[in-house]
Amino acid sequence: MLVLILSVLVLVGVEGRTHVPKQRRPNILFILADDLGFNDVSWHNKEFRTPTLEKLAREGVILEQSYAQQVCTPSRAALLTGKYPFHIGRQKRALKPLQPTGLSVKLQTLPQQLKKLGYQTHMVGKWHLGYCSVDYTPTRRGFDTFLGFYLGSQNYYTHDRDYKTKRSEPPSYDFRKNEAVAKDGYSNVYSTEIFRDRTIDILESVKNERDLNAYQNYEPFFIYLAFQATHAPLQARSEMLSKIPPTENPSRDIYKAMALDMDYAINDIVDGLKKMDFYNNTIIVFTTDNGGAISHGASNWPLRGSKGTLFEGGTRAVSFLHAPNRLNKTGYVNSKLIHITDWMPTLLKQAGYPGDPSRDLGLDGVDQWDTISRDTDTPRQEMVYNLKKDPVSGAIRIGDYKIIFGRKFNKQGWYDVDSTALLCSRIHKKQRRKLQKSSELITDSQLQSSRRGRRVGRGKRRRIQKRERKENKKSKKREEKYTKKVMKIWKDWLPAPSVGAQALIRYRMDNCNWLDFVGSGHDTNTQLNPRILNNYTSTTRNIISILDPVPNPFNITAEDEDSEFEDELETIRSISPGRSLENQFDEVDSALYNVREDPQEKRNLKLTHPEIFQKLRGRAIYHLSNIAPEDFPPPDFSGHPSKFNGVFSSGWCTAK
């Protein structure tokens, strides 16, 4: 009898343990915005609406000194490999559509490592890491599923882009579900909505898997949600644009609407996490791939520079971490140094990686969980912004100090996109009438036809001439006043705005009449126009676009922001191949900043802190000596979509 009782107890014990759920590993939702500016979230700019992001950020940890690379492809490569782009050949710039290359297949990616730990992995959105061989594409790089596009940009509705070899060619399509071209249900649907719905569908599929399990077990998920927003082209849904208070800057208004649409989408996704009971066990990371593009309505104010530069405005990424029940400290702003390469080892450790991923996998990133969760000291003391050779250029930071070097910097100013001095403030009708009345002068003919029809006496004529002189004097003073204001606006613009841009700003300040305003970058070519094409259905006629924008008042174009320095242009003189790195470094311009005390990079400390400068110079030269060759081949038109039924497709290169 005693043996029987013990046997029953043992069985009950075993059965009881099978019902005890294991300590669940966290789900991971990694959200990457595209070209979102430092000043384009509501906790940095109260005039910019991102309520969902701000709520998540303030309930989690705001990462105020989190960095990405200067442009799209390098940042995405750094995120998914945990390695600096200059170590893997991706340091040059963003990949172009017909370049026969991609993220090297020799590199292990974050999703591949997570799959080894038992995660299901999904990607939604923009890839931009190569597609010429199918082996470069997401489902061959560790993702179980993929819905999105391969290239760097496209139309938000039609999911195509122009890449013509002759005028008659239509735009080429770029949208995939896994590896198959996806049109039904996606063509003529705004991408932010598609990516929101797909993410929620993934959550529902995981929920169904869990609900069918007797013990509520399921494979934890990693969702990499890479939004198209807020990258060019400037296209917003009219529903969202109607929620933005209008200004005299249509580009900025549309950009705000695109960001708000993304914010709403994230709200719906977080609601889905809560309703499906995933929220309390999900790590949510939000960041962006680089600074905002000034050429397309973004703002990095008060930081210096734009997308495509190694100044803080081009690389400091709006970021936060939100993880209910997992963070030891929340509701604060973390000012420790964090780089986009750090996310791979940080998330792998939280997913249950048994060792040290940085050491085991040879990563440049470091585990920052305690830095964020407990606000402890960061293990990262050094960060390389980027490095290039032929000619040498780049930036590196050690502690609070940053050295930046290169031949003639580009886009190095401070660009206050929201400055009212750059806009035309409307004057009330009464004020305008009063202004016009005060400036009117009585002409001879008017005087001769006065009420009594009398000749004007000499005394009255003198009074009129006196009034004219007085008015001319006032006009001169007004011009001097405007000149002072305008000079104050662009005193920090480097390069200086064009003569046309200067005249434009004077015109706005002088006349303050938007109705008569032309040539501002918002003329008839760039007004808010519904983008209605013949192949659009009635359900898609709510898109608002800027059509073919001309250069903005800052004299910066999208092409400018694709490159870091003007020294990449063909006009620069080449460096002699035999010269030492030390000599090459000393030939280019360089500056030293304390970016903690001076995040706007206005005080060059190179001459006052020579020892610190020499220390950073030495580290920069060391890293330059270990740089990987750039993998940036010329375009190969054998991959043109005209050869693949009008679709950007794989199959015209060999992966390496």
QUISUL-V532063 format. One record per residue. N is the residue number from 1. PSI is psi as a letter, one per 40 degrees, with the letter a starting at -180 (none if undefined). D_FIRST is the distance of its C-alpha to the first C-alpha in whole Angstrom. Layout:
n & psi & d_first
N & PSI & D_FIRST
N & PSI & D_FIRST
This chain:
n & psi & d_first
1 & d & 0
2 & d & 4
3 & d & 5
4 & d & 5
5 & d & 6
6 & d & 9
7 & d & 10
8 & d & 11
9 & d & 13
10 & d & 14
11 & d & 16
12 & d & 17
13 & d & 19
14 & d & 20
15 & d & 21
16 & d & 22
17 & d & 25
18 & d & 26
19 & e & 28
20 & h & 29
21 & i & 33
22 & i & 34
23 & h & 37
24 & h & 40
25 & i & 43
26 & i & 46
27 & i & 48
28 & h & 52
29 & h & 55
30 & h & 58
31 & h & 61
32 & h & 65
33 & i & 68
34 & h & 71
35 & f & 74
36 & h & 73
37 & i & 75
38 & d & 75
39 & e & 76
40 & f & 75
41 & i & 72
42 & d & 72
43 & e & 71
44 & d & 74
45 & h & 76
46 & e & 76
47 & e & 78
48 & h & 76
49 & h & 73
50 & g & 70
51 & d & 67
52 & d & 64
53 & d & 65
54 & d & 66
55 & d & 63
56 & d & 60
57 & d & 62
58 & d & 62
59 & e & 59
60 & b & 58
61 & h & 60
62 & h & 64
63 & g & 65
64 & e & 68
65 & f & 69
66 & h & 67
67 & i & 69
68 & a & 70
69 & a & 72
70 & d & 76
71 & i & 75
72 & c & 73
73 & d & 72
74 & d & 72
75 & d & 69
76 & d & 67
77 & d & 67
78 & d & 66
79 & d & 63
80 & e & 62
81 & e & 62
82 & e & 62
83 & i & 65
84 & i & 69
85 & d & 71
86 & e & 74
87 & e & 71
88 & e & 70
89 & e & 74
90 & f & 73
91 & e & 76
92 & c & 79
93 & a & 78
94 & i & 76
95 & i & 76
96 & i & 79
97 & d & 78
98 & f & 80
99 & h & 79
100 & g & 77
101 & i & 74
102 & a & 71
103 & h & 68
104 & h & 68
105 & e & 65
106 & e & 64
107 & h & 63
108 & h & 59
109 & i & 59
110 & d & 57
111 & d & 55
112 & d & 54
113 & d & 52
114 & d & 50
115 & d & 50
116 & d & 48
117 & e & 46
118 & e & 45
119 & i & 47
120 & h & 49
121 & h & 53
122 & h & 55
123 & h & 59
124 & h & 61
125 & b & 65
126 & h & 68
127 & c & 67
128 & f & 70
129 & f & 69
130 & i & 71
131 & e & 71
132 & d & 73
133 & i & 70
134 & d & 67
135 & e & 65
136 & e & 67
137 & i & 65
138 & d & 62
139 & e & 60
140 & e & 60
141 & e & 60
142 & e & 56
143 & h & 56
144 & d & 54
145 & i & 57
146 & h & 60
147 & h & 63
148 & a & 66
149 & i & 69
150 & d & 70
151 & a & 73
152 & d & 74
153 & i & 76
154 & i & 77
155 & h & 78
156 & d & 75
157 & d & 75
158 & e & 77
159 & f & 75
160 & i & 78
161 & i & 80
162 & h & 84
163 & g & 84
164 & i & 87
165 & e & 89
166 & i & 92
167 & d & 93
168 & e & 92
169 & h & 88
170 & i & 86
171 & i & 83
172 & i & 80
173 & i & 76
174 & g & 73
175 & h & 70
176 & i & 67
177 & h & 63
178 & b & 61
179 & e & 64
180 & i & 66
181 & h & 69
182 & h & 68
183 & d & 71
184 & h & 69
185 & e & 68
186 & d & 69
187 & h & 73
188 & f & 75
189 & h & 72
190 & h & 72
191 & d & 70
192 & d & 68
193 & d & 67
194 & d & 66
195 & d & 64
196 & d & 62
197 & d & 61
198 & d & 60
199 & d & 58
200 & d & 56
201 & d & 55
202 & d & 53
203 & d & 51
204 & d & 51
205 & d & 49
206 & d & 47
207 & d & 46
208 & d & 45
209 & d & 43
210 & d & 41
211 & d & 41
212 & e & 39
213 & h & 37
214 & d & 33
215 & e & 33
216 & f & 37
217 & i & 37
218 & i & 41
219 & h & 43
220 & i & 45
221 & i & 49
222 & h & 52
223 & h & 55
224 & h & 59
225 & h & 61
226 & g & 65
227 & i & 67
228 & d & 70
229 & h & 72
230 & f & 74
231 & i & 76
232 & i & 79
233 & i & 80
234 & h & 80
235 & h & 79
236 & i & 77
237 & h & 76
238 & d & 79
239 & d & 76
240 & d & 75
241 & d & 79
242 & e & 79
243 & e & 77
244 & h & 79
245 & h & 82
246 & i & 85
247 & a & 87
248 & e & 90
249 & g & 88
250 & d & 86
251 & d & 85
252 & d & 83
253 & d & 82
254 & d & 80
255 & d & 79
256 & d & 77
257 & d & 76
258 & d & 74
259 & d & 72
260 & d & 71
261 & d & 70
262 & d & 68
263 & d & 67
264 & d & 66
265 & d & 64
266 & d & 62
267 & d & 61
268 & d & 60
269 & d & 58
270 & d & 56
271 & d & 56
272 & d & 54
273 & d & 52
274 & d & 51
275 & d & 50
276 & e & 48
277 & f & 46
278 & e & 47
279 & d & 49
280 & e & 47
281 & f & 46
282 & h & 50
283 & h & 52
284 & h & 56
285 & h & 58
286 & h & 62
287 & a & 65
288 & i & 68
289 & e & 70
290 & a & 73
291 & i & 76
292 & i & 77
293 & h & 80
294 & d & 83
295 & e & 85
296 & f & 83
297 & e & 82
298 & i & 80
299 & h & 80
300 & e & 79
301 & h & 81
302 & e & 81
303 & i & 80
304 & i & 83
305 & a & 83
306 & i & 81
307 & h & 79
308 & e & 80
309 & i & 81
310 & e & 79
311 & i & 80
312 & d & 78
313 & d & 78
314 & e & 78
315 & d & 74
316 & h & 73
317 & h & 70
318 & h & 69
319 & i & 65
320 & i & 62
321 & h & 58
322 & h & 56
323 & g & 52
324 & h & 50
325 & e & 48
326 & d & 48
327 & h & 52
328 & d & 52
329 & h & 55
330 & i & 57
331 & f & 60
332 & i & 62
333 & h & 65
334 & h & 64
335 & f & 67
336 & i & 66
337 & h & 67
338 & h & 65
339 & i & 66
340 & d & 65
341 & e & 64
342 & e & 61
343 & d & 59
344 & d & 57
345 & d & 56
346 & d & 55
347 & d & 53
348 & d & 51
349 & d & 50
350 & d & 49
351 & e & 47
352 & e & 45
353 & h & 48
354 & d & 46
355 & a & 49
356 & h & 53
357 & d & 54
358 & d & 58
359 & d & 57
360 & d & 55
361 & e & 58
362 & f & 61
363 & i & 61
364 & d & 64
365 & i & 62
366 & i & 60
367 & h & 56
368 & e & 58
369 & d & 55
370 & d & 55
371 & d & 58
372 & d & 58
373 & d & 55
374 & e & 55
375 & f & 59
376 & i & 59
377 & i & 62
378 & i & 62
379 & e & 62
380 & h & 65
381 & e & 68
382 & i & 70
383 & h & 71
384 & h & 73
385 & d & 74
386 & i & 76
387 & i & 78
388 & i & 81
389 & i & 83
390 & g & 87
391 & i & 88
392 & i & 85
393 & i & 84
394 & a & 81
395 & i & 79
396 & i & 76
397 & h & 75
398 & h & 74
399 & b & 72
400 & e & 75
401 & i & 78
402 & h & 78
403 & h & 81
404 & h & 83
405 & i & 85
406 & i & 87
407 & h & 90
408 & g & 92
409 & i & 89
410 & i & 88
411 & f & 87
412 & e & 87
413 & a & 88
414 & h & 86
415 & h & 86
416 & g & 86
417 & d & 85
418 & e & 85
419 & h & 88
420 & d & 90
421 & e & 93
422 & e & 93
423 & i & 92
424 & h & 95
425 & h & 95
426 & h & 96
427 & h & 99
428 & i & 99
429 & d & 102
430 & d & 104
431 & d & 104
432 & d & 105
433 & d & 108
434 & d & 109
435 & d & 108
436 & d & 111
437 & d & 113
438 & d & 114
439 & e & 114
440 & h & 117
441 & i & 120
442 & h & 123
443 & i & 125
444 & d & 129
445 & d & 129
446 & d & 127
447 & d & 129
448 & d & 132
449 & f & 131
450 & i & 130
451 & d & 130
452 & e & 134
453 & e & 135
454 & i & 136
455 & i & 137
456 & h & 134
457 & i & 136
458 & d & 136
459 & d & 134
460 & d & 132
461 & d & 131
462 & d & 131
463 & d & 128
464 & d & 126
465 & d & 127
466 & d & 125
467 & d & 122
468 & d & 122
469 & d & 122
470 & d & 119
471 & d & 117
472 & d & 117
473 & d & 117
474 & d & 114
475 & d & 112
476 & d & 113
477 & d & 111
478 & d & 108
479 & d & 108
480 & d & 108
481 & d & 105
482 & d & 103
483 & d & 104
484 & d & 102
485 & d & 99
486 & d & 99
487 & d & 99
488 & d & 96
489 & d & 94
490 & e & 95
491 & d & 95
492 & e & 92
493 & h & 92
494 & h & 92
495 & i & 94
496 & i & 96
497 & i & 96
498 & i & 99
499 & d & 102
500 & d & 101
501 & d & 98
502 & d & 100
503 & d & 103
504 & d & 100
505 & d & 98
506 & d & 102
507 & d & 102
508 & d & 99
509 & d & 100
510 & d & 103
511 & d & 103
512 & f & 100
513 & g & 100
514 & d & 97
515 & d & 99
516 & e & 102
517 & h & 100
518 & i & 100
519 & f & 99
520 & e & 96
521 & e & 93
522 & f & 93
523 & a & 96
524 & e & 96
525 & e & 94
526 & e & 91
527 & i & 91
528 & h & 88
529 & h & 88
530 & h & 85
531 & g & 85
532 & h & 85
533 & i & 85
534 & d & 86
535 & e & 83
536 & i & 81
537 & i & 79
538 & d & 80
539 & e & 77
540 & e & 77
541 & f & 81
542 & f & 79
543 & h & 80
544 & h & 82
545 & i & 83
546 & h & 86
547 & h & 88
548 & g & 90
549 & i & 90
550 & i & 93
551 & i & 92
552 & i & 91
553 & d & 93
554 & e & 91
555 & f & 93
556 & h & 89
557 & i & 88
558 & d & 85
559 & d & 86
560 & d & 87
561 & e & 83
562 & d & 82
563 & i & 83
564 & d & 83
565 & i & 86
566 & e & 90
567 & e & 90
568 & e & 88
569 & i & 91
570 & e & 94
571 & e & 97
572 & i & 95
573 & i & 96
574 & i & 94
575 & h & 93
576 & h & 94
577 & d & 91
578 & e & 92
579 & i & 92
580 & i & 89
581 & d & 86
582 & d & 88
583 & d & 91
584 & d & 90
585 & d & 88
586 & e & 91
587 & e & 93
588 & i & 91
589 & i & 91
590 & i & 88
591 & i & 87
592 & h & 84
593 & i & 82
594 & g & 80
595 & e & 78
596 & d & 76
597 & d & 79
598 & g & 81
599 & e & 79
600 & e & 82
601 & f & 83
602 & d & 87
603 & h & 87
604 & h & 88
605 & e & 87
606 & d & 88
607 & d & 91
608 & e & 90
609 & g & 86
610 & d & 87
611 & d & 85
612 & d & 82
613 & d & 84
614 & d & 84
615 & d & 80
616 & d & 80
617 & d & 82
618 & d & 81
619 & d & 77
620 & d & 79
621 & d & 81
622 & d & 78
623 & d & 76
624 & d & 79
625 & e & 79
626 & f & 75
627 & i & 76
628 & i & 75
629 & i & 78
630 & h & 78
631 & g & 77
632 & g & 79
633 & i & 81
634 & i & 84
635 & i & 83
636 & h & 83
637 & e & 84
638 & e & 83
639 & e & 80
640 & h & 82
641 & d & 80
642 & d & 83
643 & e & 82
644 & f & 78
645 & f & 79
646 & f & 80
647 & h & 76
648 & h & 76
649 & i & 73
650 & i & 72
651 & e & 73
652 & e & 76
653 & i & 75
654 & h & 73
655 & i & 70
656 & none & 70
